[in-house]
């Protein structure tokens, strides 16, 4: 990918960055159905090995591909009660965070609303809109991006 530019980038360079962002956003949108299917297949395959021994690797074969399923990775799990006991209430509350999803298991929506606050502190969205200029073909080559090849856009056939 191209060199990342600082927020105070000159306007001409900002325009190039915005155009590169728009091209990549378009490619992501076009790829979204494939990504969704990939995740569906991955979840199905994952289910095949849920009850399998954690320390075993598996190899499955299709007609065109071989799939290697690794042994489970090591994961660290925190004993919440022991953390509370070690830190005490004040430090424990500073260290903890509770998700709305976790609360939904125990509380109704109105109860959650009474406990939660909201404000404009969340993420911003960034949506690019074509300006009517010819789009870069979906070949992964972006004009002005040395990492993607020469600064040329293939001519239309």
C-alpha positions as CSV (number, residue, x, y, z in Angstrom):
1,X,0.0,0.0,0.0
2,X,1.0,3.6,-0.3
3,X,2.9,5.6,2.3
4,X,0.6,6.8,5.0
5,X,0.2,10.6,5.1
6,X,0.0,12.8,8.2
7,X,-3.3,14.6,9.1
8,X,-1.7,17.9,8.1
9,X,-0.9,16.6,4.6
10,X,-0.9,19.2,1.8
11,X,-4.3,19.4,0.0
12,X,-3.0,17.7,-3.2
13,X,-1.7,14.8,-1.2
14,X,-5.0,14.6,0.7
15,X,-6.9,14.3,-2.5
16,X,-4.7,11.4,-3.6
17,X,-5.2,9.7,-0.2
18,X,-9.0,10.2,-0.4
19,X,-9.0,8.7,-4.0
20,X,-6.9,5.7,-2.9
21,X,-9.2,5.2,0.1
22,X,-12.3,5.3,-2.2
23,X,-10.8,2.8,-4.6
24,X,-10.0,0.4,-1.8
25,X,-13.4,0.9,-0.2
26,X,-15.0,0.0,-3.5
27,X,-12.9,-3.1,-3.8
28,X,-14.0,-4.1,-0.2
29,X,-17.6,-3.6,-1.0
30,X,-17.3,-5.7,-4.2
31,X,-15.6,-8.5,-2.1
32,X,-18.2,-8.4,0.7
33,X,-20.4,-11.2,-0.6
34,X,-17.3,-13.4,-0.9
35,X,-16.2,-12.5,2.6
36,X,-19.7,-13.4,4.0
37,X,-19.6,-16.8,2.3
38,X,-16.1,-17.4,3.6
39,X,-17.2,-16.7,7.1
40,X,-20.2,-19.1,6.7
41,X,-17.9,-21.9,5.4
42,X,-15.4,-21.2,8.2
43,X,-18.1,-21.5,10.9
44,X,-19.3,-24.8,9.4
45,X,-15.8,-26.2,9.2
46,X,-15.1,-25.0,12.7
47,X,-18.1,-26.9,14.0
48,X,-16.6,-30.2,12.8
49,X,-13.8,-29.9,15.3
50,X,-15.5,-28.4,18.4
51,X,-15.4,-31.6,20.3
52,X,-12.0,-32.8,19.0
53,X,-8.9,-33.0,21.2
54,X,-7.4,-29.5,21.7
55,X,-3.8,-30.8,21.2
56,X,-4.4,-32.5,17.8
57,X,-4.0,-31.2,14.3
58,X,-6.3,-32.4,11.5
59,X,-6.0,-32.6,7.8
60,X,-9.1,-32.7,5.5
61,X,-9.0,-32.9,1.7
62,X,-11.3,-31.7,-1.0
63,X,-11.0,-32.3,-4.7
64,X,-8.8,-29.1,-5.1
65,X,-7.6,-28.1,-1.7
66,X,-6.2,-29.6,1.5
67,X,-7.2,-27.9,4.8
68,X,-5.0,-28.1,7.8
69,X,-6.8,-27.4,11.1
70,X,-4.3,-26.6,13.8
71,X,-4.4,-27.6,17.4
72,X,-6.1,-25.0,19.6
73,X,-4.0,-22.0,20.5
74,X,-3.2,-21.4,24.2
75,X,-5.5,-18.8,25.7
76,X,-5.3,-17.1,29.1
77,X,-8.5,-16.9,31.1
78,X,-8.8,-14.5,34.1
79,X,-10.4,-15.6,37.3
80,X,-12.6,-12.6,37.9
81,X,-13.4,-13.5,41.5
82,X,-9.6,-13.8,42.3
83,X,-8.9,-10.5,40.6
84,X,-11.6,-8.8,42.7
85,X,-10.2,-10.4,45.8
86,X,-6.6,-9.3,44.9
87,X,-7.5,-5.7,43.8
88,X,-10.3,-4.8,46.1
89,X,-13.5,-3.1,45.0
90,X,-12.2,0.3,44.0
91,X,-9.3,-0.9,41.8
92,X,-11.4,-3.7,40.5
93,X,-14.1,-1.3,39.2
94,X,-11.4,0.8,37.5
95,X,-9.9,-2.3,35.8
96,X,-13.2,-3.8,34.7
97,X,-15.6,-3.1,31.8
98,X,-19.0,-4.6,31.2
99,X,-20.3,-5.1,27.7
100,X,-23.9,-4.4,26.8
101,X,-24.1,-7.9,25.4
102,X,-23.2,-9.4,28.7
103,X,-25.7,-7.2,30.5
104,X,-28.5,-8.3,28.1
105,X,-28.1,-11.9,29.5
106,X,-29.4,-10.7,32.9
107,X,-31.3,-7.4,32.4
108,X,-34.1,-6.1,30.2
109,X,-33.5,-3.3,27.7
110,X,-35.1,-0.7,29.9
111,X,-32.9,-1.7,32.9
112,X,-29.8,-1.5,30.7
113,X,-31.0,2.0,29.4
114,X,-31.2,3.1,33.0
115,X,-27.6,2.1,33.7
116,X,-25.9,3.1,30.5
117,X,-25.2,6.5,29.1
118,X,-24.6,7.4,25.5
119,X,-22.9,10.3,23.8
120,X,-21.0,11.1,20.6
121,X,-17.9,9.3,21.7
122,X,-18.1,6.4,19.3
123,X,-16.4,5.7,16.0
124,X,-16.9,7.9,12.9
125,X,-17.8,6.3,9.6
126,X,-16.0,7.2,6.4
127,X,-17.9,6.7,3.2
128,X,-16.4,7.6,-0.1
129,X,-18.6,8.6,-3.1
130,X,-17.3,8.6,-6.7
131,X,-17.1,12.0,-8.3
132,X,-17.9,10.7,-11.8
133,X,-14.3,10.0,-12.7
134,X,-13.4,6.7,-14.2
135,X,-12.9,4.1,-11.5
136,X,-9.6,2.2,-11.2
137,X,-10.1,-1.3,-12.5
138,X,-10.4,-4.0,-9.8
139,X,-6.8,-5.3,-10.5
140,X,-5.3,-4.1,-7.2
141,X,-3.3,-1.4,-9.0
142,X,-3.9,2.0,-7.7
143,X,-2.6,5.1,-9.6
144,X,0.3,6.8,-7.8
145,X,0.8,3.8,-5.5
146,X,4.4,2.6,-6.0
147,X,3.6,-0.6,-4.1
148,X,1.0,-1.6,-6.6
149,X,3.0,-1.2,-9.7
150,X,3.6,1.4,-12.3
151,X,1.6,4.6,-12.2
152,X,-0.6,3.4,-15.1
153,X,-4.2,2.4,-15.4
154,X,-4.9,-0.3,-17.9
155,X,-6.7,1.0,-21.0
156,X,-10.3,-0.1,-21.5
157,X,-10.7,-2.8,-24.2
